[in-house]
Amino acid sequence: MNIQDYKGIYVFIQQVDGKVAGVSHELLGKARELAQKMETKVTAVLLGYQVSGLCGDLASYGADKIVLVDNKDLEIYSTRPYAYAVCKVIEHFKPAVLLYGATAIGRDLAPRVAAKIRTGLTADCTKLDVADDGTKNLLMTRPAFGGNIMATIICPDYRPQMATVRPGVMQKIKPVEDASAPVDSFAVEIPESMKDVQILGVVKKESHKIDIQDAKILVSGGRGMGCAENFKMLEDCANALGGTVSSSRACVDAGWVEKDIQVGQTGKTVRPDLYLACGISGAIQHLAGMEESNLIIAINKDETAPIFDVADWGVVGDVTKIIPLFTEGVKKAIAERNK
């Protein structure tokens, strides 16, 4: 393999039902930053069926070029057809870097592509940078040893350099209105041998809850809440603030709350305007998922809890007594403001 033949930063665009996943927008923004250091361009790789209408959206979020693979066999995500198509894109265009979101789809697709084309893959990255030693290798950083250290990994001898990145870790750029990018329609015929799974139908679970990754205000509970019933006071507080409830892993493991509201290394990465940590000690695995919040307020009866090291404001005390008082204070303040 002559790695000099591989150029450009490519981003796999995850789309479902004609809607681009937020992590793909985040990766396009980060790719632009990396491309400046590598002195190259950003290409979005869009797979699907009749999805050309998404190209303008991708250009507005940072794509310099779009590779469009439009095929009926790619209408609904299926592992082998998608992996085959991505491999064909890599063989033809030879990207130096290929990024995926660390979603259910990205975590399924990326390792299969890596195995097929015989390159490396760094999973669940929380930071991406470019080496300044002249090689311009991609520096891929992820938690290791249970989150106790951060490991920076490089792939110097194989291309493309591939990584999956957790949603919410990178920030989207402000979309550029009326942006456009050239579209390269790349035809891929999916062989019958890749269609060994037939999708008969898709059953969707309807949710009326706000995804915690989209919430501007999070009221998050930890083991210090004591029991599942006490999460009701967090819901009251979140409603007063116009926010959403989230939790630490301990509460999920205890069966108090569902996993889809878990924040942390094994949950979701969030970046709200306000993160109210209630009864959360602040294990490093949890901090990895919320430490980039704009404002962190922590309530914990242990004044030595690690959460106070990242908090902007801290309250030492019994959270089950403080939160109801805080909620009442918020309600009164809003009522006064609305008079």
C-alpha positions in Angstrom: 0.0 0.0 0.0 1.3 3.4 -1.0 -0.2 5.7 1.6 0.7 8.8 -0.5 -2.0 7.8 -2.9 -4.7 8.3 -0.2 -5.9 11.9 0.2 -8.8 13.8 1.8 -11.0 13.5 4.8 -14.2 11.6 4.2 -17.2 11.4 6.5 -19.8 8.6 6.4 -23.2 10.3 6.5 -25.7 8.4 8.5 -29.2 9.1 7.3 -32.5 7.4 8.2 -35.7 8.1 6.4 -34.1 11.0 4.6 -32.9 12.7 7.8 -29.2 13.2 8.5 -28.1 12.2 12.0 -26.8 15.0 14.2 -23.4 13.3 14.7 -22.8 13.5 10.9 -23.2 17.2 11.0 -20.8 17.3 14.0 -18.2 15.2 12.1 -18.4 17.5 9.1 -17.5 20.5 11.2 -14.6 18.6 12.9 -13.4 17.4 9.5 -13.1 21.0 8.3 -10.9 21.8 11.2 -8.7 18.7 10.5 -8.7 19.4 6.8 -7.1 22.8 7.3 -4.2 21.2 9.2 -3.8 18.5 6.6 -4.3 21.0 3.8 -6.9 18.9 2.1 -10.7 18.8 1.5 -13.8 17.3 3.2 -15.9 14.8 1.4 -19.3 13.6 2.6 -20.2 9.9 1.7 -23.9 9.7 1.3 -25.6 6.3 0.8 -29.3 5.6 0.4 -32.1 5.7 -2.1 -33.4 9.0 -3.6 -31.5 11.0 -1.0 -29.9 13.6 -3.3 -32.1 16.3 -1.6 -29.8 16.1 1.4 -26.7 17.3 -0.5 -27.4 21.0 0.1 -27.7 20.3 3.9 -24.3 18.5 3.9 -22.7 21.4 2.0 -24.0 23.9 4.6 -22.4 21.9 7.4 -18.9 21.8 5.8 -18.7 19.3 2.9 -16.5 20.5 0.1 -17.6 17.6 -2.1 -20.2 14.8 -1.9 -20.0 11.2 -3.0 -23.5 10.0 -3.6 -24.3 6.3 -3.8 -28.0 6.1 -4.8 -29.2 2.5 -4.9 -32.6 0.9 -4.0 -30.7 -1.8 -2.1 -29.4 0.9 0.3 -32.8 2.4 1.1 -32.9 0.8 4.6 -29.6 0.2 6.4 -28.4 -3.4 6.2 -24.9 -4.4 7.2 -23.5 -6.2 4.2 -24.8 -4.0 1.4 -23.7 -0.9 3.2 -20.2 -2.3 4.0 -19.8 -3.5 0.4 -20.7 0.0 -0.9 -18.4 1.8 1.5 -15.5 -0.5 0.5 -16.1 0.3 -3.2 -16.0 4.0 -2.4 -12.7 3.6 -0.5 -11.2 1.5 -3.3 -12.1 4.1 -5.9 -11.5 7.4 -4.1 -8.7 6.4 -1.7 -9.5 8.6 1.3 -6.7 9.3 3.8 -9.2 9.5 6.6 -12.8 8.1 7.0 -14.9 9.1 10.0 -18.1 7.5 11.3 -20.5 8.4 14.1 -20.3 5.9 17.0 -24.0 5.1 16.7 -25.6 1.7 16.4 -25.1 1.9 12.7 -21.6 3.3 12.8 -20.5 0.7 15.4 -21.9 -2.0 13.2 -20.5 -0.7 9.9 -17.0 0.6 10.6 -15.4 -2.6 12.0 -16.7 -4.6 9.0 -15.3 -2.1 6.6 -11.9 -2.0 8.5 -11.7 -5.8 8.4 -12.5 -6.0 4.7 -10.0 -3.4 3.5 -7.4 -4.4 6.2 -6.9 -1.1 8.0 -7.2 0.0 11.6 -10.1 1.5 13.4 -10.2 3.5 16.7 -13.6 3.2 18.3 -15.5 5.7 20.5 -13.0 8.6 20.0 -13.5 11.7 22.1 -10.8 13.8 20.4 -9.3 14.0 17.0 -6.2 16.0 15.9 -3.4 16.0 13.4 0.2 15.2 14.2 2.6 18.1 13.8 5.7 15.9 13.1 5.3 16.3 9.3 3.5 13.0 8.8 0.0 14.6 9.2 -1.2 11.4 10.7 -4.6 11.5 12.5 -4.3 11.4 16.3 -7.3 9.5 17.6 -7.9 9.8 21.3 -10.3 7.5 23.3 -10.7 6.4 26.9 -8.9 3.2 27.9 -8.6 0.9 30.9 -12.2 1.7 32.0 -11.8 5.4 31.4 -8.8 5.7 33.8 -6.5 6.9 31.0 -6.9 8.6 27.6 -5.0 6.7 24.8 -4.0 8.5 21.6 -3.7 6.1 18.7 -2.3 6.5 15.2 -2.5 4.3 12.1 0.8 5.2 10.3 1.1 2.3 7.8 -2.4 1.7 6.5 -5.1 3.8 4.9 -7.7 5.1 5.3 -7.2 6.0 9.0 -10.6 5.3 10.5 -12.4 6.3 13.7 -15.8 6.3 15.2 -16.7 9.4 17.2 -19.3 9.5 19.9 -22.3 11.8 19.3 -22.2 15.1 21.2 -18.4 15.2 21.5 -17.7 17.5 18.6 -19.6 20.8 18.0 -21.5 21.5 14.9 -20.4 24.5 12.9 -23.0 27.2 12.2 -24.6 26.1 8.9 -23.8 28.3 5.9 -26.9 29.4 4.1 -27.2 28.6 0.4 -24.0 26.6 0.4 -23.4 24.1 -2.4 -20.9 21.4 -3.2 -20.2 19.3 -6.3 -21.8 15.9 -6.2 -20.1 12.9 -7.6 -22.7 10.2 -8.3 -20.9 6.9 -7.8 -22.7 3.8 -9.1 -22.4 0.6 -7.0 -24.1 -2.6 -8.0 -24.8 -4.7 -4.9 -24.2 -8.4 -5.7 -26.8 -10.9 -4.7 -24.3 -12.5 -2.3 -24.5 -9.4 -0.2 -28.3 -9.5 0.1 -28.6 -12.5 2.3 -30.8 -10.6 4.8 -34.2 -9.5 3.7 -35.9 -6.7 5.6 -39.6 -7.3 5.7 -40.6 -4.3 7.7 -39.4 -1.7 10.2 -41.3 -1.2 13.5 -40.5 2.1 15.1 -40.8 2.9 18.8 -42.4 6.3 19.3 -40.9 8.5 22.0 -42.3 11.8 23.2 -39.3 12.5 25.3 -36.5 14.9 24.3 -33.2 13.2 23.5 -30.8 14.3 26.3 -28.2 15.1 23.6 -30.5 17.8 22.3 -31.6 19.2 25.6 -30.3 22.7 26.7 -30.9 22.0 30.4 -30.3 18.7 32.1 -31.2 17.8 35.7 -29.2 14.6 36.3 -29.5 12.2 39.2 -27.0 9.8 40.6 -26.8 7.2 43.3 -27.3 9.9 45.9 -30.9 10.2 45.0 -31.5 7.1 47.1 -34.3 5.5 45.1 -36.3 5.6 41.9 -39.2 7.4 43.6 -36.9 10.4 44.3 -36.5 11.0 40.6 -40.0 12.5 40.7 -38.4 15.6 42.3 -35.9 15.8 39.5 -38.7 15.7 37.0 -40.5 18.6 38.9 -37.2 20.5 38.8 -36.6 19.9 35.1 -40.2 20.9 34.3 -39.7 24.2 36.2 -36.5 24.9 34.4 -37.8 23.8 31.0 -35.3 21.0 30.9 -35.0 17.2 30.8 -34.0 14.5 33.3 -30.8 12.4 32.8 -28.9 10.1 35.1 -25.6 8.4 35.9 -24.9 4.7 35.1 -25.5 3.7 38.8 -29.2 4.6 38.5 -29.6 2.6 35.2 -27.9 -0.4 36.7 -30.2 -0.2 39.8 -33.2 -0.2 37.5 -34.4 3.2 38.5 -34.4 4.8 35.1 -34.0 3.7 31.4 -30.6 3.6 29.7 -31.6 6.1 27.0 -31.1 8.9 29.6 -27.7 7.7 30.8 -24.8 10.2 30.6 -21.2 9.0 30.6 -18.7 6.8 28.8 -21.1 4.0 28.4 -24.1 6.3 27.9 -24.4 9.5 26.0 -22.2 12.5 25.7 -24.0 15.8 26.4 -23.2 19.5 26.1 -26.1 21.4 27.6 -26.2 25.0 28.6 -26.9 23.9 32.2 -26.1 20.6 33.8 -27.5 20.2 37.3 -25.7 17.2 38.9 -27.8 15.8 41.8 -26.2 13.2 44.0 -23.6 12.3 41.4 -20.1 11.6 42.8 -18.3 12.3 39.6 -16.6 9.1 38.5 -14.3 9.7 35.5 -16.6 7.7 33.3 -19.5 10.1 34.0 -17.4 13.2 33.7 -16.3 12.1 30.2 -19.9 12.5 29.1 -20.7 15.9 30.6 -17.7 17.9 31.4 -18.0 20.1 28.3 -21.4 21.5 29.6 -21.5 25.3 29.6 -22.5 25.6 33.2 -22.3 22.8 35.8 -24.0 23.0 39.2 -23.4 20.1 41.6 -25.2 19.1 44.7 -23.7 16.4 46.9 -23.4 15.7 50.6 -19.7 14.7 50.2 -17.6 17.8 49.9 -14.7 15.8 48.5 -16.7 14.4 45.6 -14.8 14.6 42.3 -17.9 16.3 40.7 -17.0 19.5 42.5 -13.6 19.6 40.6 -15.5 20.3 37.3 -18.5 22.2 38.7 -18.8 25.9 38.3 -21.0 26.0 41.4 -21.3 23.5 44.2 -23.7 22.9 47.0 -22.8 20.6 49.9 -25.9 19.0 51.4 -28.7 16.4 51.1 -29.9 16.6 47.5 -33.4 15.3 48.5 -33.9 18.3 50.7 -32.2 20.9 48.5 -33.8 20.1 45.1 -37.4 20.7 46.3 -36.3 24.1 47.7 -34.5 24.9 44.5 -37.5 24.0 42.4 -39.8 26.2 44.5 -37.3 29.1 44.1 -37.2 28.6 40.3 -41.0 28.7 40.2 -41.2 31.8 42.3 -38.5 33.6 40.2 -40.4 32.7 37.0 -43.7 33.9 38.4 -42.1 37.2 39.5 -40.6 37.7 36.0 -43.9 37.0 34.3 -45.8 39.6 36.4 
